[in-house]
Amino acid sequence: MKKTLIALALAGASLSAAHAQTVVKIGHAGPLTGPIAHIGKDGENGVRLALEDANAKGVTIGGQKVQFELVSEDDQADPRTATTVAQRLTDTGVKGVVGHVTSGASIPASRIYEQAGVPVITPSSTNPKLTQQGYKVTFRVIANDLQQGAAMAKYAVLNLQAKKVAIIDDRTAYGQGLADAFADSLKQQGVQVVGREFTNDKATDFTAILTKIKGRTPDAVFFGGMDAQSAPMLRQMKQLGITAKFLGGDGTCTGEMIKLAGEAMSGDTYCTQAGIPMDKMPGGAQFNKRFKERFKADVQLYAPYSYDAAMALIEAMKAAGSVEPAKYLPALQKLSVPGVTGTIAFDKNGDIRDGGISMYRFQNGKWEAL
């Protein structure tokens, strides 16, 4: 009888082991508090949806069923906090990371991930320097600032007939990098930059800068930065009677920008966005519908890219038959899979291949793709 009970116990233990799941932690890092928390939360929810989808399908890697678990950290879009967050995530044992949201956070954090050997895919950091460091574990699923700045400059010259342009940036890696790319492209086309001014990513009063710019009568004002500064800047431009067209990058191209700027938004407000409009993405319409149903909120900006970044990590693990970074990294480097935003495949530097750029204009109460 005792032998029978032992045999049954062993059989039960074997059955439990067969049904046991390995928990695989996937990290997310972005600003979950502060003025651009809405963008960080948007990205976090994109990752969450990807992991929920994978768990619902039941993923087996290397013959073992796995359950993905999200570990999310708030980097406050701050470079110093970002390195602390990166260290915390790697210490926690995450097998891959989606983040960071801003270039200013991604660039210093990337060193931590490289040292730990943990792959990190940013859904939104566009500064070219990020993937020019020679790191093997750093990837990006969105086009960079060189492409975005060139696209806006070309549109400003050819379509808006701008002859004189003023440029302002927030001195972050993202804002300054985008503004530099825009300025360089303008100069190549022989357009006069009549002012280059600087602020910071916490400022809300731009009266002094705008007053200086007003005297130079620019045809357009370009701002490199996020919506938390773009919106009050645009309102103050209107209050000062500046009639120049307002141009921005993807940090301006948000629904929150429209809410914050209010009546200051007009048909003279333009922005670029790395990537293509959601309704033009291969899986955009379905993703948008599912995102709204799951989170009761509209997609702000980068959720589809965060989703694709998380799925890329999972697909590489499946291809390699391992969740261990050192083993699935080669598969990630060679990856080519369909995603919500398009084909996810990386070049030798970790940049997305064939990243698109879209131009938007504020019309009919919303951003409309041109």
N, C-alpha and C positions, 0 to 999 in steps of 0.2 A: 504493500500500500504506500509506504514511504517513497519507494522508488518511482511509483506511478505519479505521485504528487510532484516529485522533483522533475520528472520528465515533462509533466504538464506545465510546470513553472518555467522550465527552460524553453519549451515551445512557445509559451506566451511571451517570454522575453524576446525571442527571435522574431515573433510576429510584430511586437511593438517596435523593434529596431528596424524592421522592414518598412514600417509606416512612419518612422521618425523622419523629420525634416531638418535639414541643415539650415540654420538661420544665417543669411548673408546680409551684412549691413552695407547700405549704400548711403554715402554722405551727401548733404546739400549745404552749400554755404552762400549766404547773401544777406542783404539788409532786411531784417524783419522788424526793425524799429527805426524811427527817424523819418525824415522827409520823403524818402523813396522806398519806404517799407512796402507800399502797394506793389512795386515792381518785384521786390524780393519775394513777397508772398505769392505772387503770380507764378514765378519760377518754381518755387517750392511745390505748389499745387500741380504743376506740370510733371515734376518728378514723382509726386505721390500717385498721380493717375497712372503713370507708366508702371510703377511697382505693383499697384493694385491689379492692373491688367495682366501682368506677368504671373502674379499669384493666383488669379482667377483661372488662368490657363493651366497652371500646374507645370512648372519647369523642372526638368531633370537635367543635371549637369554631372558628367562623369559617372552616370549610373545612380546618382543620389538625388532625391527630391529636395528642392530648396525652397525656402520661404524668404522673400526679400523684405528687409526692414529699413525704413527711412530714419536716418539720424541727421537732423537739421540743426544748423548753428547760425547765429546772428553775427555777421561780421560788421554790421553798422556802416558798411561801405567805407570803412576806415582801414588804411594800410596796416597799421600796427595791430589792430584787433584781428585783421585777417590772418596774420601769421600765427597768432595765438589760437584762433579757431582751427587753422590747418593742422597745427600740432595736436590739438585736442581730438580732431577727427581721426588722425592717423594713430594716435595712442588708443583710441576706442576700438580700433581694429576694422575700420571700414575697408572694403575691398575695391572701392572706386568712389569718386566724388563728382558731382555735378555742381559747378560753380567756378569761380565766384561771379557775381553779377557785373561788377564794375572792374575796369582795367586797373584802377588804382589799388584794388584789393587783390586781383588775380596775379599781378606781376610779382609782388613780394611773397605771396603765399605759394607760388609755383615752386620756389626753391625748397620749401618744406616737403612738398609732395615728391619732388625729384629725389631728395635724400631718403625718403621713406619707400620710394619705388611704387607709389600708389597713383594709378592713372587718374587724371582730372580733366574733365571736359567742360569748358565754359559755354554757356548758351548765348552769351551776350557781350563779353569783353572783347572790344574791337581794336584795341591798340596793337599795331603790328609788332611792337617790341616783345609782346608776350610769347610769340612763337619763333622769335629770332634769337632766343637765348641758348639754343642747342639742347634743350631738355627733351628727354625721350618720352616722358609721361604726360606732356601737356598737349591738349587738343582743343579745337574750336569748331563749333558747328554752324558758324555764321560768318559772313564776309567781314573784312577788316576796314579800318578807317581810310586806308589809301584808296580803296575802291569807292568808299562812300563820299569822301571829300572830293574826289575827281568827278563823281556823278553830279553832286550839287553844284560845283563850279561850272561844269559844262552847261547845266540847265540855266544857271543864273546868267551866263553870258549869251547863250544862243536863244533861249526862250524868253527870258525876262529883260534882255537887252541892258543889263547892268553895266555901267561904265566905272562907277566908284562904289567900293564896298568897304564897310567897317566890320571889324571882327572883334568879338569878345569871347573869352573862355574862362572857365572856372578853375584853371590851374591844376585840375586832376589829370591823371594819366589819360583818362578817356577824353575829357573836354579839350585839353591842350593838344593831344594827339590828333583829334579830329579837326580842330582849328588849323593846326599846322599843315595837315594834308590839304585842306581847303585852300589855304593861303598859297601854298606852293603851286597848286593847280591853276589858281587865278593868275599868278605871275607868269606861268608858262603861256597863258593866253593873252598876256599883255594888258590885263585889267589892273587898275590902280587900287591898292589897299590904302584907304585914306585914314585909317586909324586901327591900331591893335591895342585893345584894352584888356585888363584882367580883373577878375573878381575871385570869389571862392564859393565852394559848394554849400555854404551855410548862409550866405548873404540873401537879403530880401530888398534892400534899398540900392537902386542903381542910378539914382538921379544925377549924381556927379559925373559918372561915366557917360551917361546918355546926353547930358547937357554939352559935354565936350564934343561928342560925336555929332550932335545936331548942327553945330557950327560948320561942320565939314560937308554938309548936305549929301550924304551918301544915297545911292539908289536902293541899296539893300544893307541890312544889318544881319550878320551871321553870329549865332551864339553856339559855342561848343560847351554843352553841359546838359543837365537834367531838367525835367519839367518843373521841379520845385523852384528853380530860378528862372526858367524860361517864361513862366506865366506872369509873375510880378514884373519882369523886365518888359514884356509886351504891353502890359497895362500902363506902365510908366512911360513907355514910348508914346502911347496914344495921348496920355495926359500932357506930355510936353509938346505935342503937335508934330512929332516926327512921322513923316508920311512914307518913309522907306519901307520896302518889303522886309518881312521878318523871316529869316531862314534858320533852320536848326537841323540837328541830326536825329538819330533814333531816340535819344533821350527826351526830345520834344514831341515825338510822334506817338503820343499816348492819349487815352481817353481822359486821364487825369488833367492833362494840359488844358483840354477844352473846358473842364469843370472849373479849374483854378483861374483861367484867364477870363472866363465869362464873356462879356460884351466886347472885350478887346480883340477877340478872335475875329478875323475877317478873311476875305478872299485873297489878301496879300500876305497870308501866312503859309509857309511851305516847310516841308521837312523831308529828309531821306530816311529810309529804314533799310538796314542790312537784311537781306532776304526778300521774299516776295509777298504780296498781299495774301491774307489767309484764304480768300476765296479762289486764289490761283494755286495754292499749295495742293499737291496730290491728295492729301488727307485732311485738308483744312476745314472744309464744311462739316465733316463728321466730327472732327476733333472739337470744333467750336461748340457744336450741339451737346456733345458729351460733357465737355468742361462746364458749360452752364448748368446742366442738369446735376452734375456732381457737386459743384461748389457754390451754386446759386450766385454766380458773379461772372461778369464778362472777362474775357482774356484781355489783359492790359497790354502785353507786349511780347514777352519771351517764353510764355508757357509752352508753345509748340516746340521750341528749340530745346527747352529743358526736358520735355518728354522724349525727344529724339536722342538727346545726350544720354539719358538713363537707359533707353532701349539699346543704344549702341554698346554700352558697357555689358548689358545682359547678353546681347547677340555674340559679342566677342568671347564671353565666358562659355557660352554654349558651343561655339566653334572650336574652342580650345579644350573643352571637356574639363575645365577647371575654373574655380572662382579665385584662385590665387593670382595676384597681380603679375608676378614674374612669368607665369605660364600663359596668361591670356593676353598680355601686352602685345606680343607679335601678331596675334589674331586681330587686335584692335587696329594696329597699324595698317593691316591689309584689308580691313573691313570694307565692304560695299553692299549696303542693304537699303531697301526702300524705307523711307521714313515719312512722317507727317509733312515735313517741310521740303522733302525731295530726297534724292539719293545721298546717303551718309557714307562718304568716303573721304579719306584724308590724304594730303600730300606728304612729302618727306619731312616737312616742318611741323605737321600736325594741324595745318589749316584745312578747312573744308574745301573740297574741289568744286569749282564752278559755283561759287557763292554769288547769289544775285543781289541787286540793289534796286529798291523801288522809290519813286518820288511821289509825294502826297501834297495835296493842297486842301486847305480848309474850305469846304463848300457844303451848303445845305445842312449845316449843323454838325458835320462830321468830317473826318479825314477821308478824302476820296483819292484813290490811286489815279495818277496821271498816265 
